[in-house]
Amino acid sequence: MGSYRAERVAELVHREVAERLRTEVKDPRLTPVSITAVDVSRDLRTARIAWMPLGGGAASDELKGAIADAARALRGPVGRALRLRNAPELVFVQDEHTERAARLTAILDQLSRDREGEE
C-alpha cells in the first residue's frame, strides 16, 4: 500500500516541479530542462528527480548550479501545493539513461549494418 502512495506522490511531484521550473523559477542560468522521472521514497521524505537539458546534450556547470538552487527554492512550495505534512527533499540527478540508450541503439544499428554487409 505504501509504494502505491509513493507512486501517486511521485507523479504529483513530477507535474508540480515541471510546471514551477517552467513558470516560477526566474534564474537566467536555468535553460529549459525535461523532467524524465521522479522516484519518491516509501516514507515520502525524498524525491529523486531525474532531469536532462531539453534537446539532449551535456549540461553546463551553470545549469547544474541553477538546478541545485531551484531544488532548495521549490521544496516548500511543492510540499504546500501537494498538502503533505513534510515536504520531500528534492534531489535532482542528471538523467544519463536516455543518452546511454541512444548510444546503445546506434551501436546495435551499426552491428546490424555490418552483419548485412557481410552476407
C-alpha positions in Angstrom: 0.0 0.0 0.0 2.8 2.4 0.8 4.5 2.0 -2.6 1.3 2.9 -4.4 1.0 6.1 -2.4 4.7 6.9 -3.2 3.9 6.4 -6.9 1.0 8.7 -6.8 3.0 11.3 -4.9 5.9 10.9 -7.4 3.5 11.7 -10.3 2.2 14.8 -8.5 5.8 15.9 -7.7 6.7 15.5 -11.3 3.8 17.7 -12.5 4.4 20.3 -9.9 8.1 20.6 -10.3 8.0 20.7 -14.1 5.3 23.4 -14.0 7.1 25.5 -11.4 10.5 25.2 -13.2 8.8 26.4 -16.3 6.8 29.3 -14.8 8.2 30.4 -11.5 12.0 30.0 -11.4 13.5 33.1 -13.0 17.1 32.1 -12.8 18.9 33.2 -16.1 21.2 30.2 -15.7 18.3 27.8 -15.9 17.8 26.8 -19.5 14.8 24.6 -20.4 15.1 21.1 -18.9 13.0 18.0 -19.2 12.0 16.1 -16.1 12.3 12.5 -17.2 11.4 10.6 -14.0 10.6 11.1 -10.3 11.1 8.5 -7.7 9.8 9.1 -4.2 11.0 7.1 -1.2 8.4 5.0 0.6 8.4 7.4 3.6 7.8 10.3 1.2 10.8 12.2 2.6 12.9 12.2 -0.5 12.1 12.8 -4.2 14.8 11.9 -6.7 14.1 13.9 -9.8 15.9 12.8 -13.0 16.4 15.6 -15.5 18.1 16.4 -18.7 18.6 19.5 -20.8 15.8 19.9 -23.3 17.0 18.7 -26.6 19.7 16.5 -25.0 23.4 17.2 -24.9 25.6 17.9 -21.9 24.6 20.1 -19.0 26.9 23.1 -18.1 28.1 23.7 -14.6 25.9 26.8 -14.5 22.8 24.8 -15.3 23.7 22.2 -12.6 24.1 25.1 -10.1 20.8 26.6 -11.2 19.0 23.2 -10.7 20.5 22.8 -7.2 19.4 26.3 -6.3 15.9 25.6 -7.7 15.7 22.4 -5.6 16.1 24.4 -2.4 13.6 27.1 -3.5 10.9 24.7 -4.7 10.8 22.3 -1.7 8.4 24.4 0.4 6.0 25.4 -2.4 5.8 21.9 -3.8 5.1 20.5 -0.3 2.4 23.1 0.3 0.8 22.5 -3.1 0.6 18.8 -2.5 -0.6 19.3 1.0 2.0 17.0 2.5 2.8 17.0 6.2 6.5 17.1 5.4 7.7 18.4 2.1 10.0 15.9 0.4 13.6 16.8 -0.1 14.1 17.4 -3.8 17.2 15.7 -5.1 17.9 16.5 -8.7 20.1 14.0 -10.6 21.1 14.3 -14.2 19.4 11.6 -16.3 22.0 9.7 -18.4 19.8 6.8 -19.2 18.4 8.4 -22.3 21.8 9.2 -23.7 23.1 5.7 -23.0 20.0 4.2 -24.7 20.7 6.3 -27.8 24.3 5.3 -27.9 23.4 1.6 -27.4 20.8 1.9 -30.2 23.4 3.4 -32.5 25.8 0.6 -31.8 23.2 -2.1 -32.4 22.2 -0.4 -35.7 25.9 -0.3 -36.8 26.3 -4.0 -35.9 23.2 -4.8 -37.9 24.5 -2.9 -40.9 27.9 -4.6 -40.6 26.2 -8.0 -40.5 24.1 -7.2 -43.6 27.3 -6.1 -45.4 29.0 -9.5 -44.7 26.1 -11.5 -46.2 
